Amino acid sequence: MKNLLEFILNHLVEHPEDVEVTEESNDLGVLLNVKVNPEDMGRVIGKQGRIIKAIRKIVQVKAAMDNQRVRVELIEDLEPEAQD
């Protein structure tokens, strides 16, 4: 699942070198945390969240084919503001 998600994101964003996907497993299934460059957040989310919803659905379908449960969370990496 992680490889599929990384593939989709790397082809969607303008800064593929900043794409970071971490995987956590627990009793409920797999959690995939996604971090992207702040400039690419809008591309990943899309208008009214349509792109991230579509990405989540694709990953969930693949997980269902493998008899797994998966969640995709987009982590907003807030950069500290520069102080004068």
Beta strands, then each sheet from edge to edge (+ up, - down):
strand 1: 20-26
strand 2: 29-35
strand 3: 70-74
sheet 1: 1+ 2- 3-
end
